Amino acid sequence: MVTANNLIKAEKLVCPNCGSTDIVFDPERGELVCRHCGLVIEEHVMDLGPEWRHSAARRH
């Protein structure tokens, strides 16, 4: 299954601004961001991994 984090590891992404390979995925914004300089490398990235939702059981 393709996930943004697997893509980062597989492609060995490098920041074009500072050369860092410390790239992270921000799932709320759908962005790949360099942790070193803060550059947004890619926008509108979809994470195709599983979507986990916790649902609390209701007690009646």
C-alpha positions as CSV (number, residue, x, y, z in Angstrom):
1,M,0.0,0.0,0.0
2,V,1.3,3.5,-0.9
3,T,1.5,5.9,1.9
4,A,3.2,9.3,2.0
5,N,5.7,8.1,4.5
6,N,6.6,5.1,2.4
7,L,7.0,7.4,-0.6
8,I,9.4,9.7,1.4
9,K,11.6,6.6,2.3
10,A,11.5,5.0,-1.2
11,E,12.3,8.1,-3.2
12,K,15.0,9.5,-0.8
13,L,13.5,13.0,-1.2
14,V,15.9,15.9,-0.8
15,C,14.9,19.5,0.0
16,P,15.8,21.7,-3.0
17,N,16.3,24.6,-0.7
18,C,18.8,23.2,1.9
19,G,19.6,19.7,0.8
20,S,18.2,18.0,3.9
21,T,16.6,14.6,3.6
22,D,14.5,15.1,6.8
23,I,11.2,15.4,5.0
24,V,7.9,14.8,6.8
25,F,4.3,14.4,5.7
26,D,1.7,16.7,7.3
27,P,-1.6,14.7,6.9
28,E,-3.8,17.6,8.0
29,R,-2.5,19.9,5.2
30,G,-1.5,17.2,2.7
31,E,2.0,18.6,2.4
32,L,5.6,17.2,2.3
33,V,7.7,19.6,4.4
34,C,11.4,19.9,5.1
35,R,11.9,19.7,8.9
36,H,15.3,21.6,8.6
37,C,14.2,24.8,6.7
38,G,10.4,24.5,6.7
39,L,10.0,24.5,2.9
40,V,6.8,23.0,1.6
41,I,8.1,20.6,-1.1
42,E,4.8,19.2,-2.3
43,E,1.2,20.2,-1.7
44,H,-2.0,18.3,-2.1
45,V,-0.4,15.0,-1.4
46,M,-3.0,12.2,-0.7
47,D,-2.0,9.5,1.7
48,L,-3.5,6.3,0.4
49,G,-2.8,4.4,3.7
50,P,-5.6,3.2,5.9
51,E,-7.8,5.7,7.6
52,W,-8.1,4.9,11.3
53,R,-11.0,6.1,13.3
54,H,-11.7,5.4,16.9
55,S,-15.3,5.1,17.8
56,A,-16.2,4.8,21.5
57,A,-18.9,2.3,22.3
58,R,-22.0,4.0,23.7
59,R,-23.5,2.8,26.9
60,H,-27.2,3.1,27.4
